[in-house]
Amino acid sequence: MMIPRTIAQELTPMLSWFPVVSVTGPRQSGKSTLIKNMLPDYEYVNLEDETTRLSAIEDPVGFIHAHERKLIIDEAQYAPSLFSQIQVMADERGTMGQYMLSGSQNFLMEKRIGQSLAGRVGMLQLLPLSYKEALQAKTDLTVDEFMFHGGYPHLYDVPTPTDIYFRNYTATYVSRDVAEYLDVRNLTDFNTFLRLCAENAGNLLNLTALARDANVSFNTAKEWLSILEASFIVFRLVPYSANTRKRLIKTPKLYFYDNGLLNYLLGIHSPQELADDPKRGDIFENLIISETVKRYRNRNKDCELCFYRDTNQREIDLIDTTQRRNPTLIEIKSGMTARPDFFKHLATIGEELGVPTDHRIVVYRGTESFTSKNGRTITAKDYLCLAHS
């Protein structure tokens, strides 16, 4: 089943604006399925195939000339010499939408594009399914179920136990996407580092402590975190900064793009275990923040998201400053009961930042959304199903 993807609406205009369009994203996020279904008139080649890959590597000029003018090249990063030839042909023909590139090794894709195709390529990012997208595949899907399973499309296409899926996903990611960047002896250490990142999801990023606990150097930990970020496994949420006399925390926080992978790495094996896990609050926070990121990425829009924490331990989980003159403050609570004291910091910090009450929001796991004098209380489902998501 082809699950409709929000970002599909952005692909057609990109092909009319650029000679080359690239779709990147984590492995198994649905890139190939999306492209092949949307562009049935394009010829399709996949460089995962060894014969095809060798042909592209050994004779990039002949390879490009042997294929149609409208060409999808999947896993394009495996043939770096192709990118220069694509540039030559794109410039020579001068027409838009000639080539569609995709790849899972995003750190390699970005490097190849930067070297050869700068200014000629429109770039889109396809993340795992959002909750709103997943609802189209499973109409009775609850937020709690999605918070456990995450958004990888395969889980909604084929009923696969999550432990089995993510065990294979992790092994594939490490063995195929990371191994060539690391000494083979370090793969076990990298897996340890990945699980330590999961333990720290939703918390301030302490790279020194992560390096120590993984028994690697600080520079190695820094490099590994960059690989995880480039692979769309994790991302950093930066702290709020402004011209203020308040002493603000300057350290970013760490989050995962997909909750299903996060739960697997934490050793959480069922929704019931998640409900009772001490990290449920961090995991729910990860869900709301990662879904907010998807909301913008799926519309191919830049966003400016951050959190607020000062040295007096006042904190707001998420501040959306994309509209700089109209920011939104969001407090995230994993409980199902709404309480007025949830607005405590939203009120004081909101006043200091000049944010009106209708832009002070509490997102919680309850069943009723309502507005009060303090601001808006919104259920997770209503928040995740906002019209612009």
BELQUIJO-V480222 format. One record per helix or strand of 2 or more residues. SS is the DSSP state (h for helix, s for strand). FROM is the first residue (numbers start at 1). TO is the last residue. If there is no record, write none. Layout:
ss->SS from->FROM to->TO
ss->SS from->FROM to->TO
//
This chain:
ss->h from->8 to->17
ss->s from->20 to->24
ss->h from->31 to->38
ss->s from->43 to->46
ss->h from->50 to->58
ss->h from->60 to->65
ss->s from->71 to->74
ss->h from->76 to->78
ss->h from->81 to->93
ss->s from->99 to->103
ss->h from->106 to->116
ss->s from->121 to->125
ss->h from->131 to->137
ss->h from->143 to->149
ss->h from->154 to->157
ss->h from->162 to->181
ss->h from->184 to->199
ss->h from->207 to->214
ss->h from->218 to->230
ss->s from->234 to->239
ss->s from->253 to->256
ss->h from->259 to->266
ss->h from->271 to->276
ss->h from->280 to->297
ss->s from->305 to->310
ss->s from->315 to->320
ss->s from->328 to->332
ss->h from->340 to->353
ss->h from->357 to->359
ss->s from->360 to->364
ss->s from->370 to->372
ss->s from->375 to->379
ss->h from->380 to->384
//
